Structures are given as structure tokens and as C-alpha cells.
Amino acid sequence: MPFTSFSNSGKPLGSPNGRMYAPEEGTFDRRKRIVIQNICRLVKEEHVPGDVVCEYVSQKKGEKNKQVFLGAPGQVCQKQITCPIK
């Protein structure tokens, strides 16, 4: 009768295969870096000769409205954008 043996090479059951990720203490970990950017919503779209001016309000209270000049007369403003930082 053939004998079949199942072995897990001496590893404890339930341990993950491969390497586990554990950064050294005090090192910069790029994967943990999350950048949260504010969203600006369109308030007013103004067509001036040779340009389009879009005015956006920030979701952050107390900030002034942002104006974006598109520089082309045929373009339209997006409904919401990532707020420009000035």
C-alpha cells in the first residue's frame, strides 16, 4: 500500500507564505501616505471675450472663491475640480 505524506516544511499552520511586510522603525513608508485634497464646486461660469472664467467655491469653510481662467473661448467649466493651491 503506497504511503502519502503531507508536510508543511516545518512551518506552523496558518502562517502566510512569503515575506511579511514590517518596515523598520523610523523609516518613511510611502504606502501609508494618503493625501486628502479639497474639492471645489462650480459656482459661476462667465464668458468674456477670448476667455472663459470659472468660479469655484471650496468645501473648506472660510476660504475665498477660486477663479480659474481656461484661456480658450470654446471651453466649458467642469462641475467640480480639485481645489488649486495658491
Buried (B, 14 or more C-beta within 10 A) or exposed (E): EEEEEEEEEEEEEEEEEEEEEEEEEEEEEEEEEEEEEEEBEBEEEEEEEEEBBBBBBBEEEEEEEBEBEBEEEEEEBBEEBEBEEE
